[in-house]
Amino acid sequence: MLQFLSLFNTIFNDAPQPWQLGFQDSAAPGFTGIVTLHNTIGFYLIVICFSVFWALFSIIYYYNTKKNPIAHKYLTHGTVVELVWTITPALILIAIAFPSFRLLYLMDEVISPTLTIKAVGHQWYWSYELSDFVTDSGDAIDFDSYMLPESDLELGQFRLLDVDNKLIVPVDCHIRLIVTGADVIHSYAVPSLGLKLDAVPGRLNQVSFLVERTGTFYGQCSEICGVWHGFMPIAIEAVSTQDFLLWVDSAS
Ligand SMILES: [Cu+2]
């Protein structure tokens, strides 16, 4: 029974599943907003598809010369119907634009972050810098994060997704992520956290996110960057603030 009930509490999707079509489970408010917007627009999409195809097929079915050789010969213009099919789409676009811009500006906002992390894309791995903390020698904490080769994988680790050094972040903290590239353009993308930022050499891109629960969240480089583009995954582990500080202590 316990095992059966635990089915409803289990988070299945912190890594992609084979042949998955839907979203991964959200772990950040930003991604929850993206899923909600997707569902809102999906509603309009279904309504529009049904009404357009219904109109199209009924016109083809009823108004053809085989069925009515003479009756519709002079039916060439209708002002009312023209007005309806011009104004209605405009109203629908406005209805879609409002929630879209709302989410866009909400996600763009960076208000007093607790922590700043810089992620740098290289051919072909990611490196991280945490400048809020210094090591004993006075430098910022920085480390490289390489994909684990298949031969090094342990039971429970994901092929092409797990890395040697995960990025550790605290839960329930506003984190500022600054992304750049060291050589060519990469893209820092973690679906369950709603992150996707281009890593452009000579440019700093910024985003803010908050992880709502502990766990490990996987992503991949999302801008084709060379032969091993598919082998530079991202793994972020969200832990309690206490565990995060312990990790910082061990890293510095
Ligand atoms: Cu890439």
Residues whose N, C-alpha, C, O or C-beta is under 5 A from the ligand:
A	BS01	CU	H186 C221 S222 E223 I224 C225 H229
